[in-house]
């Protein structure tokens, strides 16, 4: 084992000098490994990050004539297994924007909450993670929005937003 007392020197270096060199070497190794990963394509800077959707309050500031339905909560849905029989769990926290101050439409959304959750769950579970990623978040939202609006009678939802949209393996 290697022990150093505070007042000892290691091969002519003080303890602080030795620790400084050790920290610099560790940082250099980390940077070198990161560069190798980026250059070989095994790592990326953007990776799995997504641009967060705005919060309901921000949307209401931009569109004061709109209303928000944010009672859906978090939905966890398994994706369809791929050819290797692997699947992921999609975690989605959607909320809806609709026009006007229509109390009856809000009540329809509230009454059809289980149906809305089922639409999202069924959409995700009928596709593999790769299919969902290739489709892109904007197109996934558009597909789900179309299905939700097809189930509504008293009005239409103008937009769907995701607080969370991630996959867990």
C-alpha positions in Angstrom: 0.0 0.0 0.0 1.1 3.5 -0.6 0.8 5.9 2.4 2.1 9.5 2.5 2.4 11.5 5.7 1.5 15.2 5.3 5.1 16.3 5.8 6.7 13.7 3.6 8.0 14.2 0.1 7.3 11.8 -2.8 10.4 11.5 -5.0 11.3 15.2 -4.4 7.7 16.5 -4.7 5.6 17.9 -1.9 2.3 16.3 -1.3 0.4 19.2 -2.8 2.6 19.0 -6.0 2.0 15.3 -6.2 -1.8 15.6 -5.8 -1.8 18.5 -8.4 0.0 16.3 -10.9 -2.4 13.4 -10.2 -5.5 15.6 -10.7 -4.1 17.0 -13.9 -3.3 13.5 -15.2 -6.8 12.3 -14.3 -8.5 15.3 -16.1 -6.3 14.7 -19.1 -7.2 11.0 -19.2 -10.9 11.9 -19.0 -10.7 14.5 -21.8 -8.7 12.0 -24.0 -11.3 9.3 -23.5 -14.1 11.7 -24.2 -12.4 12.8 -27.5 -11.8 9.3 -28.6 -15.5 8.5 -28.0 -16.6 11.5 -30.0 -14.3 10.8 -32.8 -15.2 7.2 -33.1 -18.9 7.9 -33.0 -19.5 6.0 -29.8 -20.5 9.1 -27.9 -22.3 12.3 -28.8 -22.8 15.7 -27.2 -26.6 15.9 -27.9 -27.4 12.2 -27.4 -30.8 11.6 -25.8 -31.6 15.1 -24.8 -34.8 16.7 -25.9 -35.9 20.3 -25.9 -38.3 20.7 -23.0 -41.9 21.7 -23.9 -43.0 25.0 -22.3 -44.9 24.9 -19.0 -48.7 25.5 -19.0 -48.2 28.9 -17.5 -45.9 30.0 -20.3 -48.3 28.8 -22.9 -51.2 30.7 -21.3 -49.1 33.8 -21.3 -48.4 33.5 -25.0 -52.0 32.5 -25.8 -54.3 34.1 -23.2 -57.4 32.9 -25.1 -56.4 29.3 -24.5 -57.1 27.0 -21.6 -55.1 24.0 -20.3 -56.1 20.6 -19.3 -53.3 19.1 -17.2 -55.0 16.4 -15.2 -53.7 13.5 -17.3 -50.6 12.8 -15.1 -47.7 10.5 -15.9 -48.3 7.6 -18.2 -45.9 4.6 -18.3 -46.3 2.4 -21.2 -44.2 -0.5 -22.5 -43.2 -0.2 -26.1 -43.7 -3.1 -28.5 -40.8 -5.6 -28.3 -38.3 -5.3 -31.2 -36.9 -8.2 -33.2 -34.6 -9.1 -30.3 -37.6 -9.2 -28.0 -36.3 -6.1 -26.1 -38.7 -3.4 -25.1 -38.5 -0.1 -23.2 -40.9 1.7 -20.9 -42.0 5.1 -22.2 -42.6 7.7 -19.6 -44.9 10.5 -20.8 -46.5 13.4 -18.9 -48.8 15.0 -21.3 -51.0 18.1 -21.0 -53.5 19.6 -23.5 -54.2 23.1 -24.8 -57.6 24.0 -26.1 -59.2 27.2 -27.3 -61.9 29.2 -25.5 -63.5 29.1 -22.1 -65.9 26.2 -22.8 -66.9 24.6 -19.5 -68.7 21.8 -21.3 -65.6 20.9 -23.3 -63.5 20.8 -20.1 -66.0 18.5 -18.6 -65.9 16.2 -21.7 -62.1 16.1 -21.3 -62.5 15.3 -17.7 -65.1 12.6 -18.4 -62.9 11.0 -21.1 -59.7 11.1 -19.1 -59.4 7.3 -19.1 -60.0 7.2 -22.8 -57.3 9.9 -23.4 -54.8 7.9 -21.3 -55.7 4.7 -23.1 -55.1 6.4 -26.5 -51.6 7.5 -25.4 -50.9 4.1 -23.8 -52.1 2.1 -26.9 -50.2 4.4 -29.3 -46.9 3.8 -27.5 -47.4 0.1 -26.8 -48.1 -0.6 -30.5 -44.7 0.7 -31.6 -41.1 -0.2 -30.8 -38.8 2.4 -29.2 -37.0 2.7 -32.5 -40.2 3.4 -34.4 -41.2 6.1 -31.9 -37.7 7.7 -32.1 -37.7 7.5 -35.9 -41.2 9.0 -36.0 -40.0 12.0 -33.9 -41.6 13.6 -31.0 -43.5 16.2 -33.1 -45.1 13.5 -35.3 -45.9 11.3 -32.3 -47.7 14.3 -30.7 -49.5 15.0 -34.0 -50.7 11.3 -34.2 -51.9 11.2 -30.6 -53.6 14.6 -31.0 -55.5 13.4 -34.0 -56.6 10.3 -32.1 -57.7 12.3 -29.1 -59.6 14.8 -31.2 -61.4 11.9 -33.1 -62.7 10.8 -29.7 -64.1 14.2 -28.7 -67.5 15.6 -29.6 -67.8 19.1 -28.0 -64.6 20.6 -29.2 -61.0 20.1 -30.3 -57.7 20.1 -28.5 -55.3 22.5 -30.3 -52.0 21.1 -29.0 -50.5 18.4 -26.8 -47.3 19.0 -24.8 -45.1 16.5 -22.9 -43.5 17.5 -19.6 -41.7 14.1 -19.8 -40.9 12.0 -22.9 -38.3 9.4 -22.2 -37.5 5.8 -22.5 -36.3 3.5 -19.8 -34.7 0.2 -20.8 
